[in-house]
């Protein structure tokens, strides 16, 4: 029984970093642009949202 639990724990420890990295990749992918907009809104002088989103 202990060996079975050890095998399950070993498998979980191998899969855990992969799961964390997948979640981190998703958070980074969808959170990068909003983070840049938030940082841009908090700088001096305070630009309007349309100025941050315009390409010029």
Backbone as XML, in Angstrom:
<?xml version="1.0"?>
<chain id="A" units="angstrom">
  <residue number="1" name="UNK">
    <atom name="N" x="0.822" y="-1.198" z="0.000"/>
    <atom name="CA" x="0.000" y="0.000" z="0.000"/>
    <atom name="C" x="0.865" y="1.261" z="0.000"/>
  </residue>
  <residue number="2" name="UNK">
    <atom name="N" x="1.922" y="1.259" z="0.780"/>
    <atom name="CA" x="2.808" y="2.430" z="0.860"/>
    <atom name="C" x="3.512" y="2.653" z="-0.472"/>
  </residue>
  <residue number="3" name="UNK">
    <atom name="N" x="3.868" y="1.551" z="-1.143"/>
    <atom name="CA" x="4.542" y="1.677" z="-2.443"/>
    <atom name="C" x="3.582" y="2.289" z="-3.471"/>
  </residue>
  <residue number="4" name="UNK">
    <atom name="N" x="2.323" y="1.906" z="-3.416"/>
    <atom name="CA" x="1.314" y="2.460" z="-4.319"/>
    <atom name="C" x="1.138" y="3.954" z="-4.080"/>
  </residue>
  <residue number="5" name="UNK">
    <atom name="N" x="1.133" y="4.363" z="-2.813"/>
    <atom name="CA" x="1.021" y="5.783" z="-2.485"/>
    <atom name="C" x="2.262" y="6.549" z="-2.941"/>
  </residue>
  <residue number="6" name="UNK">
    <atom name="N" x="3.421" y="5.927" z="-2.824"/>
    <atom name="CA" x="4.666" y="6.565" z="-3.246"/>
    <atom name="C" x="4.680" y="6.769" z="-4.759"/>
  </residue>
  <residue number="7" name="UNK">
    <atom name="N" x="4.166" y="5.798" z="-5.501"/>
    <atom name="CA" x="4.105" y="5.925" z="-6.958"/>
    <atom name="C" x="3.151" y="7.052" z="-7.345"/>
  </residue>
  <residue number="8" name="UNK">
    <atom name="N" x="2.005" y="7.142" z="-6.680"/>
    <atom name="CA" x="1.041" y="8.214" z="-6.949"/>
    <atom name="C" x="1.609" y="9.577" z="-6.610"/>
  </residue>
  <residue number="9" name="UNK">
    <atom name="N" x="2.324" y="9.650" z="-5.503"/>
    <atom name="CA" x="2.937" y="10.913" z="-5.093"/>
    <atom name="C" x="4.040" y="11.316" z="-6.067"/>
  </residue>
  <residue number="10" name="UNK">
    <atom name="N" x="4.819" y="10.352" z="-6.527"/>
    <atom name="CA" x="5.895" y="10.634" z="-7.477"/>
    <atom name="C" x="5.320" y="11.159" z="-8.784"/>
  </residue>
  <residue number="11" name="UNK">
    <atom name="N" x="4.233" y="10.558" z="-9.249"/>
    <atom name="CA" x="3.585" y="11.013" z="-10.486"/>
    <atom name="C" x="3.046" y="12.421" z="-10.315"/>
  </residue>
  <residue number="12" name="UNK">
    <atom name="N" x="2.440" y="12.700" z="-9.146"/>
    <atom name="CA" x="1.903" y="14.031" z="-8.888"/>
    <atom name="C" x="3.021" y="15.073" z="-8.861"/>
  </residue>
  <residue number="13" name="UNK">
    <atom name="N" x="4.155" y="14.735" z="-8.254"/>
    <atom name="CA" x="5.276" y="15.672" z="-8.191"/>
    <atom name="C" x="5.868" y="15.947" z="-9.570"/>
  </residue>
  <residue number="14" name="UNK">
    <atom name="N" x="5.784" y="14.983" z="-10.466"/>
    <atom name="CA" x="6.279" y="15.192" z="-11.828"/>
    <atom name="C" x="5.315" y="16.039" z="-12.651"/>
  </residue>
  <residue number="15" name="UNK">
    <atom name="N" x="4.012" y="15.911" z="-12.410"/>
    <atom name="CA" x="3.020" y="16.641" z="-13.188"/>
    <atom name="C" x="2.771" y="18.050" z="-12.658"/>
  </residue>
  <residue number="16" name="UNK">
    <atom name="N" x="3.045" y="18.311" z="-11.400"/>
    <atom name="CA" x="2.752" y="19.595" z="-10.768"/>
    <atom name="C" x="3.460" y="20.767" z="-11.448"/>
  </residue>
  <residue number="17" name="UNK">
    <atom name="N" x="4.778" y="20.702" z="-11.725"/>
    <atom name="CA" x="5.427" y="21.839" z="-12.399"/>
    <atom name="C" x="4.862" y="22.107" z="-13.793"/>
  </residue>
  <residue number="18" name="UNK">
    <atom name="N" x="4.506" y="21.063" z="-14.511"/>
    <atom name="CA" x="3.918" y="21.237" z="-15.835"/>
    <atom name="C" x="2.586" y="21.962" z="-15.730"/>
  </residue>
  <residue number="19" name="UNK">
    <atom name="N" x="1.766" y="21.580" z="-14.756"/>
    <atom name="CA" x="0.468" y="22.224" z="-14.553"/>
    <atom name="C" x="0.656" y="23.691" z="-14.191"/>
  </residue>
  <residue number="20" name="UNK">
    <atom name="N" x="1.593" y="23.985" z="-13.306"/>
    <atom name="CA" x="1.849" y="25.367" z="-12.892"/>
    <atom name="C" x="2.326" y="26.202" z="-14.075"/>
  </residue>
  <residue number="21" name="UNK">
    <atom name="N" x="3.233" y="25.662" z="-14.874"/>
    <atom name="CA" x="3.753" y="26.414" z="-16.015"/>
    <atom name="C" x="2.665" y="26.674" z="-17.060"/>
  </residue>
  <residue number="22" name="UNK">
    <atom name="N" x="1.764" y="25.730" z="-17.267"/>
    <atom name="CA" x="0.660" y="25.955" z="-18.202"/>
    <atom name="C" x="-0.242" y="27.083" z="-17.720"/>
  </residue>
  <residue number="23" name="UNK">
    <atom name="N" x="-0.532" y="27.095" z="-16.412"/>
    <atom name="CA" x="-1.375" y="28.162" z="-15.849"/>
    <atom name="C" x="-0.661" y="29.504" z="-15.913"/>
  </residue>
  <residue number="24" name="UNK">
    <atom name="N" x="0.638" y="29.518" z="-15.644"/>
    <atom name="CA" x="1.412" y="30.757" z="-15.704"/>
    <atom name="C" x="1.470" y="31.294" z="-17.133"/>
  </residue>
  <residue number="25" name="UNK">
    <atom name="N" x="1.595" y="30.407" z="-18.105"/>
    <atom name="CA" x="1.619" y="30.814" z="-19.506"/>
    <atom name="C" x="0.296" y="31.455" z="-19.907"/>
  </residue>
  <residue number="26" name="UNK">
    <atom name="N" x="-0.815" y="30.872" z="-19.464"/>
    <atom name="CA" x="-2.132" y="31.421" z="-19.766"/>
    <atom name="C" x="-2.311" y="32.784" z="-19.115"/>
  </residue>
  <residue number="27" name="UNK">
    <atom name="N" x="-1.919" y="32.910" z="-17.858"/>
    <atom name="CA" x="-2.040" y="34.198" z="-17.155"/>
    <atom name="C" x="-1.186" y="35.267" z="-17.819"/>
  </residue>
  <residue number="28" name="UNK">
    <atom name="N" x="0.011" y="34.902" z="-18.218"/>
    <atom name="CA" x="0.900" y="35.848" z="-18.891"/>
    <atom name="C" x="0.329" y="36.251" z="-20.239"/>
  </residue>
  <residue number="29" name="UNK">
    <atom name="N" x="-0.206" y="35.287" z="-20.975"/>
    <atom name="CA" x="-0.731" y="35.561" z="-22.307"/>
    <atom name="C" x="-1.890" y="36.558" z="-22.263"/>
  </residue>
  <residue number="30" name="UNK">
    <atom name="N" x="-2.818" y="36.348" z="-21.344"/>
    <atom name="CA" x="-4.001" y="37.202" z="-21.283"/>
    <atom name="C" x="-3.829" y="38.423" z="-20.374"/>
  </residue>
  <residue number="31" name="UNK">
    <atom name="N" x="-2.767" y="38.468" z="-19.577"/>
    <atom name="CA" x="-2.599" y="39.563" z="-18.648"/>
    <atom name="C" x="-1.569" y="40.597" z="-19.035"/>
  </residue>
  <residue number="32" name="UNK">
    <atom name="N" x="-0.774" y="40.338" z="-20.080"/>
    <atom name="CA" x="0.324" y="41.235" z="-20.420"/>
    <atom name="C" x="-0.164" y="42.597" z="-20.903"/>
  </residue>
  <residue number="33" name="UNK">
    <atom name="N" x="-1.040" y="42.625" z="-21.886"/>
    <atom name="CA" x="-1.526" y="43.896" z="-22.432"/>
    <atom name="C" x="-2.310" y="44.692" z="-21.393"/>
  </residue>
  <residue number="34" name="UNK">
    <atom name="N" x="-3.241" y="44.081" z="-20.639"/>
    <atom name="CA" x="-3.894" y="44.868" z="-19.583"/>
    <atom name="C" x="-2.908" y="45.420" z="-18.556"/>
  </residue>
  <residue number="35" name="UNK">
    <atom name="N" x="-1.856" y="44.673" z="-18.250"/>
    <atom name="CA" x="-0.834" y="45.166" z="-17.321"/>
    <atom name="C" x="-0.142" y="46.398" z="-17.883"/>
  </residue>
  <residue number="36" name="UNK">
    <atom name="N" x="0.200" y="46.379" z="-19.160"/>
    <atom name="CA" x="0.846" y="47.528" z="-19.792"/>
    <atom name="C" x="-0.092" y="48.741" z="-19.780"/>
  </residue>
  <residue number="37" name="UNK">
    <atom name="N" x="-1.372" y="48.521" z="-20.041"/>
    <atom name="CA" x="-2.338" y="49.624" z="-20.022"/>
    <atom name="C" x="-2.464" y="50.200" z="-18.617"/>
  </residue>
  <residue number="38" name="UNK">
    <atom name="N" x="-2.511" y="49.340" z="-17.612"/>
    <atom name="CA" x="-2.607" y="49.824" z="-16.229"/>
    <atom name="C" x="-1.362" y="50.613" z="-15.850"/>
  </residue>
  <residue number="39" name="UNK">
    <atom name="N" x="-0.202" y="50.121" z="-16.210"/>
    <atom name="CA" x="1.036" y="50.856" z="-15.919"/>
    <atom name="C" x="1.043" y="52.194" z="-16.641"/>
  </residue>
  <residue number="40" name="UNK">
    <atom name="N" x="0.584" y="52.212" z="-17.892"/>
    <atom name="CA" x="0.525" y="53.458" z="-18.652"/>
    <atom name="C" x="-0.452" y="54.459" z="-18.076"/>
  </residue>
  <residue number="41" name="UNK">
    <atom name="N" x="-1.539" y="53.967" z="-17.497"/>
    <atom name="CA" x="-2.537" y="54.870" z="-16.906"/>
    <atom name="C" x="-2.038" y="55.490" z="-15.600"/>
  </residue>
  <residue number="42" name="UNK">
    <atom name="N" x="-1.050" y="54.876" z="-14.970"/>
    <atom name="CA" x="-0.559" y="55.362" z="-13.688"/>
    <atom name="C" x="0.714" y="56.193" z="-13.803"/>
  </residue>
  <residue number="43" name="UNK">
    <atom name="N" x="1.109" y="56.574" z="-14.999"/>
    <atom name="CA" x="2.303" y="57.390" z="-15.166"/>
    <atom name="C" x="1.916" y="58.867" z="-15.225"/>
  </residue>
  <residue number="44" name="UNK">
    <atom name="N" x="2.896" y="59.723" z="-15.070"/>
    <atom name="CA" x="2.669" y="61.165" z="-15.191"/>
    <atom name="C" x="3.226" y="61.638" z="-16.516"/>
  </residue>
  <residue number="45" name="UNK">
    <atom name="N" x="2.604" y="62.442" z="-17.269"/>
    <atom name="CA" x="1.235" y="62.934" z="-17.163"/>
    <atom name="C" x="0.259" y="61.810" z="-17.478"/>
  </residue>
  <residue number="46" name="UNK">
    <atom name="N" x="-0.918" y="61.876" z="-16.893"/>
    <atom name="CA" x="-1.907" y="60.810" z="-17.057"/>
    <atom name="C" x="-2.566" y="60.903" z="-18.435"/>
  </residue>
  <residue number="47" name="UNK">
    <atom name="N" x="-2.293" y="59.913" z="-19.291"/>
    <atom name="CA" x="-2.921" y="59.912" z="-20.608"/>
    <atom name="C" x="-4.344" y="59.362" z="-20.529"/>
  </residue>
  <residue number="48" name="UNK">
    <atom name="N" x="-5.126" y="59.689" z="-21.544"/>
    <atom name="CA" x="-6.457" y="59.102" z="-21.642"/>
    <atom name="C" x="-6.320" y="57.714" z="-22.251"/>
  </residue>
  <residue number="49" name="UNK">
    <atom name="N" x="-7.332" y="56.883" z="-22.050"/>
    <atom name="CA" x="-7.295" y="55.518" z="-22.552"/>
    <atom name="C" x="-7.158" y="55.501" z="-24.080"/>
  </residue>
  <residue number="50" name="UNK">
    <atom name="N" x="-7.812" y="56.422" z="-24.767"/>
    <atom name="CA" x="-7.729" y="56.476" z="-26.230"/>
    <atom name="C" x="-6.302" y="56.801" z="-26.681"/>
  </residue>
  <residue number="51" name="UNK">
    <atom name="N" x="-5.574" y="57.606" z="-25.912"/>
    <atom name="CA" x="-4.183" y="57.904" z="-26.260"/>
    <atom name="C" x="-3.293" y="56.675" z="-26.069"/>
  </residue>
  <residue number="52" name="UNK">
    <atom name="N" x="-3.601" y="55.855" z="-25.071"/>
    <atom name="CA" x="-2.806" y="54.647" z="-24.868"/>
    <atom name="C" x="-3.051" y="53.608" z="-25.948"/>
  </residue>
  <residue number="53" name="UNK">
    <atom name="N" x="-4.277" y="53.539" z="-26.435"/>
    <atom name="CA" x="-4.629" y="52.488" z="-27.395"/>
    <atom name="C" x="-4.377" y="52.872" z="-28.839"/>
  </residue>
  <residue number="54" name="UNK">
    <atom name="N" x="-4.168" y="54.168" z="-29.111"/>
    <atom name="CA" x="-3.947" y="54.586" z="-30.492"/>
    <atom name="C" x="-2.502" y="54.238" z="-30.903"/>
  </residue>
  <residue number="55" name="UNK">
    <atom name="N" x="-2.294" y="53.864" z="-32.167"/>
    <atom name="CA" x="-0.954" y="53.485" z="-32.605"/>
    <atom name="C" x="0.009" y="54.657" z="-32.777"/>
  </residue>
  <residue number="56" name="UNK">
    <atom name="N" x="-0.489" y="55.863" z="-32.801"/>
    <atom name="CA" x="0.394" y="57.023" z="-33.006"/>
    <atom name="C" x="0.742" y="57.676" z="-31.709"/>
  </residue>
</chain>
